[in-house]
Amino acid sequence: MQELAGKVAVVTGAASGIGKALAERFAAEGMHVALADVEAAPLAAVADALRAAGAEVEAAVLDVRNASALEELASKCTARFGGAHVLCNNAGVANGGPTWELTVEDWDWVVGVNLTGVVNGIRAFVPGMIASGEPGHVVNTASVAGLTCAPFMSPYNATKHAVVALSETLRADLATVAAKIGVTVLCPGWVQTRIHESSRNKPGFEAGQEDDDSALGPLREFLRAKIEGGLAPREVAEQVLAAIRANRFWVRTHPDMEPQIAGRCEAVAAGKAPPLLVPTDLT
Ligand code: NAI
């Protein structure tokens, strides 16, 4: 997709971090934006700021685990803007701990948001994007964790690997029906966002409650420091915009993490067990 001005971008998880930066970047490009997030007040603040800057904004407080809520947003986009052109399935959450200690609720939450949420976005918007016959693009936010397997992050790693597989398959499906819709899978390393505070959105979590990632132990502080020292979200958004224009599949933001990705791929190709990562390998 080359021409973005006047087109419509949908972003989930738009109230914070990478999603907020994507919304701002698309609006700056002259796109109309449809923003979704489970957090009402931060979403309203983002929507108000973009409207004040002159953008047309549709904002929906919804949980991406709810398929019908995303279908409703798709209907609103059709009624208000005539459809959607760029779909960013970006909402995501993280938790951690030894695989055998995480509860069924921990698993359901991360699988529901990180994987089913992406499926729900695709099911709600892609049929209309295909039917319009116009150029379009789907951006699914995975992670470097979709290409490597660091310890204590089973649900996150499993769902992000699934988002990479889903994106590859979607690309093949769209090619099979000759749709003019590109696919990008966004695999960032550390980015300065609130991902390490994900438990604020976990069902049953109450404001002021200590988050429940204590099983991470020392890893918790390590992750916090890495995220706080990470890439600015606006730089990630810039790379996504370039990938949409170039119809590029991968956006991998951290060249220093490429050796871990290559090491795993080489071991798979050679029929060897992938190298064991320890947290400090994730430089
Ligand atoms: P963030 O926590 O700042 O933003 C995530 C947004 O998703 C928040 O606004 C949150 O309210 C929303 N959200 C959470 N659960 C939701 C639900 N059920 N329905 C709708 N919205 C929901 O974190 P960040 O980093 O901006 O996360 C965006 C994506 O980037 C996620 O998929 C994350 O896994 C991915 N990512 C982040 C990295 C980082 O270092 N920050 C690295 C690699 C990937």
Boltz pocket constraint, residues with backbone or C-beta under 6 A from the ligand:
constraints:
  - pocket:
      binder: B
      contacts: [[A, 12], [A, 13], [A, 14], [A, 15], [A, 16], [A, 17], [A, 18], [A, 19], [A, 36], [A, 37], [A, 38], [A, 39], [A, 62], [A, 63], [A, 64], [A, 65], [A, 89], [A, 90], [A, 91], [A, 92], [A, 93], [A, 94], [A, 113], [A, 141], [A, 142], [A, 143], [A, 144], [A, 186], [A, 187], [A, 188], [A, 189], [A, 190], [A, 191], [A, 192], [A, 193], [A, 194], [A, 195], [A, 196], [A, 197], [A, 198], [A, 201], [A, 227], [A, 230]]
      max_distance: 6.0
